[in-house]
Amino acid sequence: MPLTETGLKQPVKASAADMLKIDINPVPDDRKVEEAIKHLNELGQKFRSLMITFESCTKCGACAENCHTYLGTRDPYNIPTNRADLMRKVYKRYFTPEGKFFPKFIGAKDLELEDLEKMYSYYYQCNECRRCALVCPFGLDTCEVTMAGRQLLHWLGMVPKLQASVGAAMKKTGNHTGIPKGGLVDTCEFLCEDIVDETGVDMKMPIDQNADILYIPSSADFMLNPNTMTGVAKFFHYLGANWTISSEIAEAGNFGLLFDQRHTLRANSMRIIDEALKYGCKKVVWGECGHGWRAGKMYLPGMLDRPGRIPIVHLHDEVRYYIEKGALKLNKDVVTRPVTLHDPCNFGRACNMSDTLRVVMNASVSNFVEMTPNRERNFCCGGGSAILFDDPEMYDLRIKFSAKKAEQVRETGVDKDGDGILCAPCSICKAQLYPMVKEHKLGVEVKGLIDLVGLALYPPINE
Amino acid sequence: MTYFILQILPYISIAVLVIGLLYRIGRWANGRIVHNITLTTPAPTTQTGAVVNIATEAVFFRSLFQADKALWSGAWIMHVALFSVLGGHVVGFGTLGLQFYYIGLTSAELSTYLSDLLGTSMGILVLLGLFYLLYRRMAINEVKQISAPSDYLHLILLIAIVTVGNTMRFVPEWGLHYEPVRDYVVQLLTFSAVTADMEVMHKPLFTIHLLLVQILAMILPFSKLLHIPGMFAHRWILTRPLVEPAPGLPGIPVGGSGHAASSGQSTSGGVQ
């Protein structure tokens, strides 16, 4: 059946030339199936989590109503276990006794080219938010299946243009937006001038200097979320920290986590410790980026090809520490607008940060309203795992994925007077929430958490 | 045929169950825990904490309780009753229903009475739970969409086993007392021949019950019933203890020097 008839929605694929830039030689169509089966076997044998997830699911369906992509689209393939089944059916057919002998009976099937196209469509509709793992009675992690699926597709040469070009930009410039060193320096100077105008305080954003602390910013903070970058500068300046940004790794994100957990994930991880060594840093502090911090905290130690002895911590864990030590004088009355917090999935479910975010939030603003559900039970923004595609069909899906989020924000009531703040301390969440707020007509402004800390540390002098 | 099911098949089915499980679990053990995919709800910091977490999940189905109360009711009742029934088989046949008498709680008569009562009520509860799960699989659209034929047949097989078992309880002349069954199990365990005059050889329902149970045992390692070991194996991957790195920034006077480990916390933290 031609794909056009099935109505399969897919992001634009990277061309062969794009794929070469991220070191992959695409497999021609007539060999894809054969290669995919080989890779699937490798992945299943290597990842215990993947094999158990393939073999232990009872199809109870508890995940269905807990997945925001299913709630937003009601597409049966977006039921987490059914999405995993795209690959599970094939895995069972080739690598389990029951699938070899009774495929129809247990729901196993041969792999066809069309299945790979389906996987490409649905594994790039999954936000890898792990809410399904949270509600699964066995803790089976469907995110592991999506990750393995994307890895497999990557090896075959099927990667969205967005992901591939970000990967190529990262290789070339050391950040996802492709800003060269000159651009970083200019932007930082410009942002420092902004801070002077706003607060009357002169501070620096050092780049490529020897320092105690290597700060890993999200490159989106230089363009899209400048207040996050200035918030960080204010925090470090307030404490009198000797810090720097490296132009070789001005990127908290690591798209390796999202489409290639071998080559790309490792290369980006190595940059961190290389640069920390280069500038004599004693600690690495990670910026506001959800998936990036998951990669940095949970994946990086296992990806390095030598011992990483420099501790890596998250900015907000440090902010919390100094708040609790009483070292920060925060004027929480500066922000009186109602604020609600969107817990990034990777912070809540993967990095133990729910409490930290609340300590920082409560110290920085005076009118904080919790969303329901919150903390580790929060729903994803709909942009998770960087499926921030702009092609009309995929954009439409993104907005549908965020329907649950919009509903949650509305229920808090912070958008009633049109002056609410939706705090999302994650670059991908921010990039998703800007259009989401517009499309769902919410009266809130999207901000990072360190933005609010910055405002409370150095209240604006002329408003 | 009866002779085959009662004397020969049990050895085959137990062998298939054990070897099959070892094969499947061995395959899992060959895979690695490649990345730290701890699910932080929040994450435990010690091994004891991790074990408590997993035990709570195993005993109370906590995650499911928080996610879906209706499914939890059916599933939890079914599993707890099934587990009680299995335990009841071991204890009841082992002590001939005198378990409560032996531990000094009741008189001998009361003990057998209680044993019967518990067995009967748990048998009914399992059946109710199973029927609810089957109803759910057919009635809820999402669950229906994701079901394969085997998903229904597992439930139907269990329903058949429990129905036959319950029938033996309710129709005494079709069922058996504890002694003949215990004698039969002893014969099996001591690899002795079952003789034609034994009562178990003349109870068709008992033979059917035993046949169905053996079928279940044989398909267990080759079906989604692997969720029994799978639950523990995967929970362990998600629940391993996580130690946070010590906070505090180098070169900042407030709150210690930071780079040195503070308050006994490790500098880099990580999954244990």
Chai-1 contact restraints between the chains, C-beta under 6 A:
chainA,res_idxA,chainB,res_idxB,connection_type,confidence,min_distance_angstrom,max_distance_angstrom,comment,restraint_id
A,F47,B,G31,contact,1.0,0.0,6.0,A-B,restraint_1
A,F47,B,V34,contact,1.0,0.0,6.0,A-B,restraint_2
A,R48,B,W28,contact,1.0,0.0,6.0,A-B,restraint_3
A,R48,B,G31,contact,1.0,0.0,6.0,A-B,restraint_4
A,R48,B,I33,contact,1.0,0.0,6.0,A-B,restraint_5
A,S49,B,I237,contact,1.0,0.0,6.0,A-B,restraint_6
A,M51,B,W28,contact,1.0,0.0,6.0,A-B,restraint_7
A,M51,B,G31,contact,1.0,0.0,6.0,A-B,restraint_8
A,I52,B,W28,contact,1.0,0.0,6.0,A-B,restraint_9
A,I52,B,G230,contact,1.0,0.0,6.0,A-B,restraint_10
A,I52,B,A233,contact,1.0,0.0,6.0,A-B,restraint_11
A,I52,B,H234,contact,1.0,0.0,6.0,A-B,restraint_12
A,E55,B,L226,contact,1.0,0.0,6.0,A-B,restraint_13
A,S56,B,L226,contact,1.0,0.0,6.0,A-B,restraint_14
A,S56,B,H227,contact,1.0,0.0,6.0,A-B,restraint_15
A,S56,B,G230,contact,1.0,0.0,6.0,A-B,restraint_16
A,T58,B,K224,contact,1.0,0.0,6.0,A-B,restraint_17
A,T58,B,H227,contact,1.0,0.0,6.0,A-B,restraint_18
A,K59,B,I146,contact,1.0,0.0,6.0,A-B,restraint_19
A,K59,B,S147,contact,1.0,0.0,6.0,A-B,restraint_20
A,K59,B,D151,contact,1.0,0.0,6.0,A-B,restraint_21
A,G61,B,E142,contact,1.0,0.0,6.0,A-B,restraint_22
A,G61,B,V143,contact,1.0,0.0,6.0,A-B,restraint_23
A,A62,B,A67,contact,1.0,0.0,6.0,A-B,restraint_24
A,A62,B,D68,contact,1.0,0.0,6.0,A-B,restraint_25
A,A62,B,L71,contact,1.0,0.0,6.0,A-B,restraint_26
A,A64,B,E142,contact,1.0,0.0,6.0,A-B,restraint_27
A,N66,B,A67,contact,1.0,0.0,6.0,A-B,restraint_28
A,P76,B,Q145,contact,1.0,0.0,6.0,A-B,restraint_29
A,I79,B,E142,contact,1.0,0.0,6.0,A-B,restraint_30
A,T81,B,I146,contact,1.0,0.0,6.0,A-B,restraint_31
A,N82,B,I146,contact,1.0,0.0,6.0,A-B,restraint_32
A,P97,B,F222,contact,1.0,0.0,6.0,A-B,restraint_33
A,E98,B,F222,contact,1.0,0.0,6.0,A-B,restraint_34
A,F105,B,P149,contact,1.0,0.0,6.0,A-B,restraint_35
A,F105,B,S150,contact,1.0,0.0,6.0,A-B,restraint_36
A,I106,B,A148,contact,1.0,0.0,6.0,A-B,restraint_37
A,I106,B,S150,contact,1.0,0.0,6.0,A-B,restraint_38
A,G107,B,A148,contact,1.0,0.0,6.0,A-B,restraint_39
A,A133,B,L39,contact,1.0,0.0,6.0,A-B,restraint_40
A,V135,B,S63,contact,1.0,0.0,6.0,A-B,restraint_41
A,V135,B,A67,contact,1.0,0.0,6.0,A-B,restraint_42
A,P137,B,F61,contact,1.0,0.0,6.0,A-B,restraint_43
A,P137,B,S63,contact,1.0,0.0,6.0,A-B,restraint_44
A,P137,B,L64,contact,1.0,0.0,6.0,A-B,restraint_45
A,F138,B,H227,contact,1.0,0.0,6.0,A-B,restraint_46
A,F138,B,G230,contact,1.0,0.0,6.0,A-B,restraint_47
A,F138,B,M231,contact,1.0,0.0,6.0,A-B,restraint_48
A,F138,B,H234,contact,1.0,0.0,6.0,A-B,restraint_49
A,G139,B,H234,contact,1.0,0.0,6.0,A-B,restraint_50
A,G139,B,R235,contact,1.0,0.0,6.0,A-B,restraint_51
A,G139,B,L238,contact,1.0,0.0,6.0,A-B,restraint_52
A,L140,B,H234,contact,1.0,0.0,6.0,A-B,restraint_53
A,D212,B,P250,contact,1.0,0.0,6.0,A-B,restraint_54
A,D212,B,G251,contact,1.0,0.0,6.0,A-B,restraint_55
A,I213,B,L249,contact,1.0,0.0,6.0,A-B,restraint_56
A,L239,B,I252,contact,1.0,0.0,6.0,A-B,restraint_57
A,A241,B,L249,contact,1.0,0.0,6.0,A-B,restraint_58
A,A241,B,I252,contact,1.0,0.0,6.0,A-B,restraint_59
A,N242,B,G251,contact,1.0,0.0,6.0,A-B,restraint_60
A,K282,B,P250,contact,1.0,0.0,6.0,A-B,restraint_61
A,K282,B,H259,contact,1.0,0.0,6.0,A-B,restraint_62
A,K283,B,P250,contact,1.0,0.0,6.0,A-B,restraint_63
A,M298,B,N36,contact,1.0,0.0,6.0,A-B,restraint_64
A,Y299,B,H35,contact,1.0,0.0,6.0,A-B,restraint_65
A,P301,B,G270,contact,1.0,0.0,6.0,A-B,restraint_66
A,G302,B,H35,contact,1.0,0.0,6.0,A-B,restraint_67
A,P311,B,P245,contact,1.0,0.0,6.0,A-B,restraint_68
A,P311,B,T267,contact,1.0,0.0,6.0,A-B,restraint_69
A,P311,B,S268,contact,1.0,0.0,6.0,A-B,restraint_70
A,V313,B,P245,contact,1.0,0.0,6.0,A-B,restraint_71
A,D317,B,P247,contact,1.0,0.0,6.0,A-B,restraint_72
A,E318,B,P247,contact,1.0,0.0,6.0,A-B,restraint_73
A,E318,B,L249,contact,1.0,0.0,6.0,A-B,restraint_74
A,Y321,B,P247,contact,1.0,0.0,6.0,A-B,restraint_75
A,K325,B,V254,contact,1.0,0.0,6.0,A-B,restraint_76
A,K325,B,G255,contact,1.0,0.0,6.0,A-B,restraint_77
A,A327,B,V254,contact,1.0,0.0,6.0,A-B,restraint_78
A,N352,B,T40,contact,1.0,0.0,6.0,A-B,restraint_79
A,N352,B,P42,contact,1.0,0.0,6.0,A-B,restraint_80
A,N352,B,A43,contact,1.0,0.0,6.0,A-B,restraint_81
A,E376,B,T41,contact,1.0,0.0,6.0,A-B,restraint_82
